[in-house]
Amino acid sequence: MTIIESAAAASAARASETETQPRVRLDNIAIRDFRNLERVDLELPPDGAVIVGDNGQGKTNFLEAIYYLQILRSIRDARDPDLTRFDATGFHISAQAHTPEPHEFSVGFDRNAKRKKVMHDGVEIRRLSDALGALPSVMFSPRDLELVSGAPAERRRYLDVVLALTDRKYLSALQSYRANLARRNAALRNATRRGSAANEQQIAVWEPALAEHGSLLIEARAKWVRDHSASFSDRLERIGEKGAAQMRYASPFADSEARYDVLLAAYEEKRSLDLRRGLTHVGPHRDDLELTLDDRDLRLFGSAGQQRSAAIALRLLEAATLSAHSGAEPLLLLDDPFAELDIHRAGKILVMLEERGLGQTILVVPREADIPPGLMRLDRLEISGGSMRVWLPKGFARPEQQTTAANSEEKGTSPANTE
């Protein structure tokens, strides 16, 4: 059986099941002045859609706007003013979705007031953290290669996003840790500029809070990695990577039983070094997520194909985590993720997605030929200069149209028989 046949068989098996996992479904979305998207009003089919367009026309911007409804910030780390279309006073994104219950979401940014307003079912959300994760979704992109080949900060950010979206205690600890870290670093820089370490108490005062919240972050990260390490290995093997894959949370405090005390002592021990350099050198903000294949660091020794496979495995784990938390398959946002994968890896990934129950899928590609066979059934749209229109290639018919045509032929009422 070929890869394409396997994907089709997996899809058919899922379709025949009487009970399936509920899916997050984006019913419609309205976008105003977000990057180059001046005005987009789009209703989406339950299964999703494929958006075709040349580079620079707004395909990725459209996916970013959808994902913004989940994390309330740019997935590409752009500032909100930079997300606003040139000469516009702000941007606005609103949507109706099932998660799986029906909800309405909206977020707007006013460039002049430098204010962001978030609404959920017609009620303004005062604390942005309360609106995080409202539209469970996972975005796959060729840029995900940085998750494996990039600096440790990329992998820490991955862990922080996954855990903050599914664990409120983690989110609270992360916010508190970052705030106290910024204050301690500011105190260190102030002492460094003065050229004196006489007032260490101004630095030490922040350390108990760092130890308290930092120990919670380390514990949650280490547990998530332990719980999903076998799944990471299994996914890499199923994609076709040979060798024993491992995922490990690299922290000098991960295995400490008295983590708070050990971490607090470490801040004190490193204080003189921190004073000389004006920076905090110990804590969860310095940890890493190690990914290996046959005990070789994929960041340093993995091939491009192996690194991409590992990145996609991480995104699949993210989808599984969001699904377990929300009770529904998350929205899949695919930014031409198979562009730099060989056909065998791409096919096996599609099989894995189909087997777990493919969520509503929005795929963006530059050409029709780039649509994987397993996603050819999706409706097509075309984007040009930030504007979208429905586009059905020659010879393409929606499944319901094919069914109607077949029924008409059986009854002798097809267009060919009405003359």
C-alpha positions as CSV (number, residue, x, y, z in Angstrom):
1,M,0.0,0.0,0.0
2,T,1.4,3.4,-1.0
3,I,1.6,6.4,1.4
4,I,-1.2,8.1,-0.4
5,E,-3.4,4.9,-0.2
6,S,-2.5,4.7,3.5
7,A,-3.7,8.3,4.1
8,A,-6.9,7.6,2.2
9,A,-7.5,4.4,4.2
10,A,-6.9,6.2,7.5
11,S,-9.3,9.0,6.5
12,A,-12.0,6.5,5.5
13,A,-11.6,4.6,8.7
14,R,-12.1,7.8,10.7
15,A,-15.1,8.8,8.6
16,S,-16.7,5.4,9.3
17,E,-16.4,5.7,13.1
18,T,-19.7,6.4,14.9
19,E,-18.0,8.4,17.7
20,T,-15.2,10.8,16.9
21,Q,-13.3,13.4,19.0
22,P,-15.1,16.8,18.8
23,R,-13.2,19.3,16.7
24,V,-12.6,23.0,17.1
25,R,-14.3,24.7,14.2
26,L,-13.8,28.2,12.9
27,D,-17.1,29.2,11.3
28,N,-16.2,32.7,10.1
29,I,-13.6,35.3,10.6
30,A,-13.4,39.1,9.9
31,I,-10.0,40.8,9.7
32,R,-9.4,44.6,9.3
33,D,-6.1,46.2,8.7
34,F,-3.9,43.4,10.0
35,R,-0.6,43.5,8.2
36,N,-1.5,43.6,4.4
37,L,-5.1,42.3,5.0
38,E,-7.2,45.4,4.7
39,R,-10.6,43.7,4.7
40,V,-11.2,39.9,4.9
41,D,-14.7,38.4,5.6
42,L,-14.6,34.7,5.2
43,E,-16.9,31.8,6.1
44,L,-15.0,28.5,6.4
45,P,-16.3,25.0,5.6
46,P,-16.3,22.5,8.5
47,D,-13.3,20.6,7.1
48,G,-11.3,23.7,6.3
49,A,-9.9,25.2,3.1
50,V,-6.7,25.6,1.0
51,I,-5.6,29.1,0.3
52,V,-3.4,29.4,-2.8
53,G,-1.3,32.5,-3.6
54,D,2.2,33.7,-4.5
55,N,4.6,34.7,-1.8
56,G,4.0,38.1,-0.3
57,Q,0.3,38.1,-0.9
58,G,-0.8,37.5,2.7
59,K,-1.1,33.8,3.1
60,T,0.9,33.6,6.3
61,N,-0.6,36.8,7.6
62,F,-4.0,35.2,7.4
63,L,-2.9,32.2,9.5
64,E,-1.1,34.6,11.9
65,A,-4.4,36.5,12.4
66,I,-6.2,33.3,13.3
67,Y,-3.5,32.2,15.7
68,Y,-3.5,35.7,17.2
69,L,-6.9,34.9,18.7
70,Q,-5.3,32.1,20.8
71,I,-2.1,33.8,22.1
72,L,-3.1,37.5,21.6
73,R,0.3,38.3,20.1
74,S,2.2,37.7,16.9
75,I,3.5,34.2,16.5
76,R,6.4,35.9,14.7
77,D,7.2,38.1,17.7
78,A,6.2,41.3,15.9
79,R,5.0,44.2,18.0
80,D,1.3,45.1,17.7
81,P,2.0,48.5,16.0
82,D,4.0,46.6,13.4
83,L,1.0,44.3,12.8
84,T,-1.2,47.3,11.9
85,R,-1.6,47.9,8.2
86,F,0.3,51.0,6.9
87,D,-1.5,54.2,7.5
88,A,-4.3,52.5,9.6
89,T,-5.0,53.5,13.2
90,G,-5.2,49.9,14.4
91,F,-6.4,46.4,13.5
92,H,-9.4,44.2,14.5
93,I,-10.0,40.5,14.3
94,S,-13.3,38.8,15.1
95,A,-14.5,35.3,14.7
96,Q,-17.3,32.8,15.5
97,A,-16.2,29.4,16.4
98,H,-17.1,26.1,18.1
99,T,-14.5,25.0,20.7
100,P,-16.6,22.7,20.7
101,E,-19.2,25.0,22.3
102,P,-20.2,28.1,20.1
103,H,-18.4,31.3,21.0
104,E,-17.6,34.7,19.6
105,F,-14.2,36.2,19.9
106,S,-12.7,39.6,19.0
107,V,-9.5,41.5,19.6
108,G,-8.7,45.0,18.5
109,F,-5.6,47.2,18.8
110,D,-5.6,51.0,18.8
111,R,-2.3,52.3,17.7
112,N,-2.8,55.8,19.0
113,A,-4.1,54.7,22.4
114,K,-1.6,51.8,22.5
115,R,-4.4,49.7,23.9
116,K,-5.7,46.2,23.1
117,K,-9.3,45.3,23.7
118,V,-10.4,41.6,23.9
119,M,-14.1,40.5,23.8
120,H,-15.5,37.0,24.5
121,D,-19.1,36.4,23.9
122,G,-19.8,40.1,24.0
123,V,-18.0,40.7,27.3
124,E,-14.7,42.6,27.6
125,I,-11.9,40.6,29.1
126,R,-10.0,42.8,31.4
127,R,-7.0,40.6,32.0
128,L,-5.5,39.3,28.7
129,S,-4.3,36.2,30.5
130,D,-7.9,35.2,31.0
131,A,-8.4,35.1,27.2
132,L,-5.4,33.0,26.3
133,G,-6.2,29.7,24.5
134,A,-9.7,30.8,23.6
135,L,-9.4,29.3,20.1
136,P,-7.2,26.1,20.4
137,S,-5.0,25.9,17.3
138,V,-1.6,24.7,16.2
139,M,0.4,26.3,13.5
140,F,2.9,24.2,11.4
141,S,5.4,26.1,9.4
142,P,8.8,25.6,7.7
143,R,10.1,28.1,10.3
144,D,9.5,25.4,12.9
145,L,13.0,24.2,12.0
146,E,14.2,26.8,14.5
147,L,12.6,24.7,17.3
148,V,15.3,22.1,16.7
149,S,18.2,24.0,15.1
150,G,17.8,27.3,16.9
151,A,18.9,28.6,20.2
152,P,17.6,27.2,23.5
153,A,15.2,30.2,23.8
154,E,13.2,28.8,20.9
155,R,12.6,25.6,22.8
156,R,11.9,27.3,26.1
157,R,9.3,29.4,24.3
158,Y,7.7,26.3,22.8
159,L,7.4,24.8,26.3
160,D,6.0,28.0,27.8
161,V,3.3,28.4,25.1
162,V,2.2,24.8,25.4
163,L,2.0,24.8,29.1
164,A,0.7,28.3,29.6
165,L,-2.2,27.5,27.2
166,T,-3.2,24.4,29.2
167,D,-2.2,25.1,32.8
168,R,-3.3,28.3,34.6
169,K,-1.0,27.8,37.5
170,Y,1.9,27.6,35.0
171,L,0.8,30.8,33.3
172,S,0.6,32.6,36.6
173,A,4.0,31.3,37.7
174,L,5.5,32.3,34.3
175,Q,4.2,35.8,34.6
176,S,5.4,36.2,38.1
177,Y,8.8,34.8,37.4
178,R,9.4,37.0,34.4
179,A,8.3,40.1,36.4
180,N,10.7,39.3,39.2
181,L,13.5,38.4,36.9
182,A,13.2,41.8,35.1
183,R,13.3,43.6,38.5
184,R,16.4,41.6,39.7
185,N,18.2,42.3,36.4
186,A,17.3,46.0,36.6
187,A,18.8,46.0,40.2
188,L,21.9,44.2,38.9
189,R,22.4,46.7,36.0
190,N,21.9,49.6,38.5
191,A,24.6,48.2,40.8
192,T,26.9,47.5,37.9
193,R,26.6,51.1,36.6
194,R,27.5,52.4,40.1
195,G,30.5,50.1,40.2
196,S,29.7,48.9,43.7
197,A,28.1,45.8,45.2
198,A,27.6,47.4,48.6
199,N,23.8,47.1,48.4
200,E,23.3,43.4,47.5
201,Q,20.0,43.4,49.5
202,Q,18.4,45.3,46.6
203,I,19.2,42.3,44.4
204,A,18.6,39.5,47.0
205,V,15.1,40.8,47.8
206,W,13.9,39.3,44.5
207,E,15.4,35.9,44.9
208,P,12.8,34.1,47.1
209,A,10.1,34.9,44.5
210,L,12.3,33.7,41.7
211,A,13.0,30.5,43.5
212,E,9.3,30.0,44.3
213,H,7.9,30.6,40.8
214,G,11.0,29.2,39.1
215,S,10.7,25.8,40.9
216,L,7.1,25.6,39.7
217,L,8.1,26.2,36.1
218,I,10.9,23.6,36.2
219,E,8.7,21.0,37.8
220,A,5.9,21.5,35.2
221,R,8.3,21.5,32.3
222,A,10.2,18.4,33.5
223,K,6.9,16.5,34.0
224,W,5.5,17.4,30.6
225,V,8.7,16.3,28.9
226,R,8.8,13.0,30.9
227,D,5.2,12.3,30.0
228,H,5.7,12.9,26.3
229,S,9.2,11.7,25.7
230,A,8.0,8.2,24.6
231,S,5.4,9.9,22.2
232,F,8.2,12.0,20.7
233,S,10.3,9.0,20.0
234,D,7.3,7.1,18.6
235,R,6.4,10.0,16.2
236,L,9.9,10.3,14.9
237,E,10.0,6.6,14.3
238,R,6.7,6.7,12.4
239,I,7.8,9.6,10.3
240,G,10.7,7.3,9.2
241,E,13.7,8.5,11.2
242,K,15.9,5.5,12.1
243,G,17.5,5.4,15.6
244,A,16.5,5.9,19.2
245,A,15.0,9.4,19.7
246,Q,14.9,11.1,23.1
247,M,13.6,14.3,24.5
248,R,15.0,15.5,27.9
249,Y,14.5,18.7,29.9
250,A,18.0,20.0,30.6
251,S,18.1,21.8,33.9
252,P,20.5,21.4,36.9
253,F,17.4,21.6,39.2
254,A,15.1,19.2,37.4
255,D,15.8,16.2,39.7
256,S,16.2,18.2,43.0
257,E,13.7,17.2,45.6
258,A,14.1,20.4,47.6
259,R,14.0,22.5,44.4
260,Y,13.1,25.8,46.0
261,D,16.0,25.6,48.5
262,V,18.5,24.5,45.9
263,L,17.4,27.2,43.5
264,L,17.5,29.9,46.1
265,A,21.0,28.9,47.1
266,A,22.1,29.0,43.4
267,Y,20.9,32.6,43.1
268,E,22.9,33.5,46.1
269,E,26.0,31.6,44.9
270,K,25.9,33.3,41.4
271,R,25.2,36.8,42.8
272,S,28.8,38.0,42.5
273,L,29.0,36.8,38.9
274,D,25.6,38.4,38.1
275,L,26.8,41.7,39.6
276,R,29.9,41.7,37.4
277,R,27.9,41.1,34.2
278,G,24.5,42.7,35.1
279,L,22.5,39.6,34.3
280,T,20.9,36.6,36.1
281,H,22.8,33.5,35.1
282,V,20.8,30.8,36.7
283,G,17.2,29.7,36.6
284,P,14.6,28.2,34.3
285,H,15.2,31.0,31.8
286,R,18.6,29.4,31.1
287,D,17.3,25.8,30.7
288,D,16.9,23.8,27.4
289,L,14.9,21.1,25.8
290,E,17.4,18.5,24.5
291,L,16.4,16.5,21.4
292,T,18.6,13.6,20.5
293,L,18.7,10.8,17.9
294,D,21.0,7.9,18.9
295,D,22.4,10.1,21.6
296,R,23.5,12.7,19.1
297,D,22.2,16.3,19.6
298,L,19.8,17.0,16.7
299,R,20.6,20.7,16.9
300,L,24.2,20.1,16.1
301,F,24.3,16.8,14.3
302,G,20.9,16.2,12.8
303,S,20.3,16.5,9.0
304,A,17.9,19.0,7.7
305,G,15.3,16.2,7.2
306,Q,15.8,14.9,10.7
307,Q,15.5,18.3,12.2
308,R,12.2,19.0,10.3
309,S,10.8,15.7,11.4
310,A,11.6,16.5,15.0
311,A,10.0,19.9,14.7
312,I,6.8,18.4,13.3
313,A,6.8,15.8,16.1
314,L,6.9,18.6,18.6
315,R,3.9,20.3,16.9
316,L,2.0,17.0,16.9
317,L,2.7,16.7,20.7
318,E,1.4,20.3,21.1
319,A,-1.8,19.3,19.2
320,A,-2.2,16.3,21.5
321,T,-1.7,18.4,24.6
322,L,-4.3,21.0,23.5
323,S,-6.7,18.3,22.5
324,A,-6.5,16.6,25.9
325,H,-7.0,20.0,27.7
326,S,-9.9,21.3,25.6
327,G,-11.6,18.0,24.8
328,A,-11.5,18.8,21.1
329,E,-9.1,18.5,18.2
330,P,-7.5,21.9,17.7
331,L,-7.6,23.9,14.6
332,L,-4.7,23.0,12.2
333,L,-3.0,25.9,10.5
334,L,-0.6,24.6,7.9
335,D,1.8,27.2,6.4
336,D,3.1,25.1,3.5
337,P,4.8,22.7,6.1
338,F,5.6,20.0,3.6
339,A,7.4,22.3,1.2
340,E,10.9,21.1,2.2
341,L,10.0,17.5,3.2
342,D,10.5,14.6,0.9
343,I,7.3,12.8,-0.3
344,H,7.8,9.8,2.1
345,R,8.1,12.0,5.3
346,A,5.2,14.2,4.2
347,G,3.0,11.2,3.4
348,K,3.7,9.5,6.8
349,I,2.9,12.8,8.6
350,L,-0.4,13.0,6.8
351,V,-1.2,9.4,7.8
352,M,-0.5,10.3,11.4
353,L,-2.8,13.3,11.3
354,E,-5.6,11.3,9.7
355,E,-5.3,8.5,12.2
356,R,-5.7,10.8,15.2
357,G,-8.7,12.6,13.6
358,L,-7.8,15.5,11.4
359,G,-9.1,18.7,12.9
360,Q,-10.4,21.6,10.7
361,T,-7.5,22.4,8.5
362,I,-6.4,25.6,6.9
363,L,-3.6,25.1,4.5
364,V,-1.7,27.8,2.6
365,V,0.5,27.0,-0.4
366,P,2.0,29.0,-3.3
367,R,0.7,26.6,-6.0
368,E,-2.1,24.1,-6.5
369,A,0.6,21.5,-7.2
370,D,1.8,21.9,-3.6
371,I,-1.4,20.6,-2.1
372,P,-0.7,17.2,-0.5
373,P,-3.0,14.4,-1.9
374,G,-4.6,13.9,1.5
375,L,-5.9,17.4,1.5
376,M,-7.1,17.7,-2.1
377,R,-10.7,17.4,-0.9
378,L,-10.6,20.8,0.8
379,D,-12.3,23.9,-0.8
380,R,-9.9,26.3,-2.5
381,L,-9.5,30.0,-2.2
382,E,-7.1,32.4,-3.9
383,I,-5.3,35.3,-2.2
384,S,-3.8,38.2,-4.0
385,G,-2.7,41.5,-2.5
386,G,-4.4,40.6,0.8
387,S,-7.8,39.9,-0.9
388,M,-9.4,36.5,-1.1
389,R,-11.8,34.9,-3.5
390,V,-13.3,31.5,-3.9
391,W,-11.4,29.6,-6.5
392,L,-12.3,26.1,-7.9
393,P,-9.7,24.8,-10.4
394,K,-10.9,23.4,-13.7
395,G,-12.4,19.9,-13.2
396,F,-12.7,20.3,-9.4
397,A,-16.1,19.7,-7.7
398,R,-17.0,19.7,-4.1
399,P,-18.0,16.3,-2.7
400,E,-21.6,17.4,-2.3
401,Q,-21.7,18.5,-5.9
402,Q,-20.3,15.2,-7.0
403,T,-23.0,13.4,-5.0
404,T,-25.8,15.6,-6.5
405,A,-24.5,15.0,-10.0
406,A,-24.4,11.2,-9.4
407,N,-28.0,11.2,-8.1
408,S,-29.2,13.2,-11.0
409,E,-27.6,10.8,-13.5
410,E,-29.3,7.9,-11.7
411,K,-32.7,9.6,-12.1
412,G,-32.1,10.7,-15.6
413,T,-32.2,14.4,-14.6
414,S,-28.6,15.4,-15.2
415,P,-28.1,18.5,-17.3
416,A,-27.1,16.3,-20.2
417,N,-30.6,14.7,-20.2
418,T,-32.7,17.7,-19.8
419,E,-32.5,19.0,-23.3
